[in-house]
Amino acid sequence: MGAGIANVTIDKGLSTVLIDNSQQGLERGRNQICTHLSQQQKRKKIGLLEKERILSRLVSSTDIAALKRADVVIEAVFEDLPLKHKVIQQIEQHVGKHTVIASNTSALPIKEIAKASARPDKVIGMHYFSPVEKMQLLEIIVHDGTSKETLATAAQLGLKQGKFVVVVKDCPGFFVVRSLAPMMSEVFRLLLEGVSPEEVDKLTKNFGFPVGAATLADEVGLDVAEHVAQFLGKALGPRVAGGSPQLLSELVSQGNKGKKTGKGIFSYGDGKKGSKKVNEDAVKLLARHKLVPPTNCSSTEDRQLRLVSRFVNEALLCLEEGVLATPSDGDIASVFGIGFPPFWGGPFRFVDLYGADKLVGHMNKFADAYAREQFAPCQLLLDHAKSGKKFYKN
Ligand SMILES: NC(=O)c1ccc[n+]([C@@H]2O[C@H](COP(=O)([O-])OP(=O)(O)OC[C@H]3O[C@@H](n4cnc5c(N)ncnc54)[C@H](O)[C@@H]3O)[C@@H](O)[C@H]2O)c1
């Protein structure tokens, strides 16, 4: 992620320092940037001179002191709170008093991250999406102590990087990952019920998602997914349950971390078209943890709605709780962050178009077949179902 963030910064004319504590990690990052720019050159999007000009803005180092003149530092180390604390304190030893320190955490509350800082008003969340070069969203997260100047600096940088910026309040998972977590849990339940990864991809793509949900899990990284599932499982409780964190742990402990390790739910061979196959390790583990599905929730439409309703319900809860300021913030974040089917317009527009009452009917059927906490419609959805009220006037 760090390399992707650096990449969308140097190509907008900003000098950037890429730091990693391992030479290997640093080279991996630099190679990722060089490969991306070479592809751009091959496709004639940039010339050789421009490529060299962009690369000349990048300094890479294993010495954190190289950050000393930075106005903004974005940390993207492993998703581990004590490590993030350590890194923030190291950064603060070298940067100026004005420097904004942003965390690209997927789910850890910014308030918790800011506890290690000597100037929490300068700490903010800047949550990018993978691959950073392609995904247009930047979710900015403010904690109660973040200053207005810090927010303005972070938003200005995001806009310069060419991102759609949505500002949300601090909570575990923020908006996008929090809404995605119950849906990903349902993806794993479908796999455990014997729906093949190809079929999971097909039914989500047919619904309108640009990337199939099983492939999305591999793109995000099964280690990241495991961490988020466990963390949000604790923070949000049974609403996130349904899949199997145990299955994810076993997959990850065998080295199946997703695309980055060449195998996750799928194995990626040499990366050429047609080399992607279902990973045999995943097949064995799925068979070992197999679940028997109820008969009345397994049509293609049921499976699609089981996934989508869990995303939509959590998104509405975020509006209900004030994590989101408006329905359109949630719709923009969902379409540009995880590719919620654009023709549905996002979860809020989906409720308006599909019908809140119809959706509540399906969710109640799923709640009876599985667990009520996983599918119980939130109050806002129930209110819209009862009153016929819409999120948008037209
Ligand atoms: N992968 C995603 O799709 C995604 C999306 C959004 C946010 N994130 C978040 O971004 C962060 C990084 O995730 P990732 O998938 O890029 O992980 P990654 O394992 O690919 O990269 C982490 C890098 O941090 C380096 N590192 C570790 N400790 C360090 C230290 N003390 N100083 C400097 N560098 C150090 C490692 O060498 C490694 O290169 C996590 O917080 C994750 O939750 C990931």
The ligand as an ORCA input file, in Angstrom:
! r2SCAN-3c Opt
* xyz 0 1
  N      -3.830     -4.427      1.547
  C      -4.883     -3.636      1.424
  O      -5.760     -3.809      0.562
  C      -5.016     -2.457      2.357
  C      -5.974     -1.472      2.067
  C      -6.069     -0.356      2.898
  C      -5.247     -0.249      4.011
  N      -4.351     -1.247      4.273
  C      -3.526     -1.089      5.469
  O      -2.215     -0.702      5.072
  C      -1.266     -1.184      6.035
  C      -0.225     -2.017      5.315
  O      -0.862     -3.103      4.664
  P      -0.182     -3.814      3.400
  O      -1.161     -4.779      2.859
  O       0.399     -2.771      2.505
  O       0.993     -4.609      4.139
  P       2.381     -5.111      3.541
  O       2.765     -6.262      4.416
  O       2.304     -5.321      2.076
  O       3.386     -3.880      3.792
  C       3.790     -3.420      5.060
  C       5.204     -2.887      4.944
  O       5.551     -2.258      6.182
  C       6.919     -2.475      6.384
  N       7.235     -2.255      7.807
  C       6.937     -3.056      8.850
  N       7.384     -2.505      9.995
  C       7.979     -1.329      9.670
  C       8.637     -0.301     10.412
  N       8.775     -0.398     11.731
  N       9.125      0.766      9.725
  C       8.990      0.862      8.396
  N       8.379     -0.090      7.647
  C       7.888     -1.161      8.272
  C       7.136     -3.906      5.944
  O       8.496     -4.184      5.662
  C       6.259     -3.973      4.686
  O       6.989     -3.674      3.512
  C      -2.062     -1.955      7.085
  O      -2.383     -1.110      8.161
  C      -3.329     -2.343      6.306
  O      -4.415     -2.574      7.148
  C      -4.191     -2.324      3.480
*
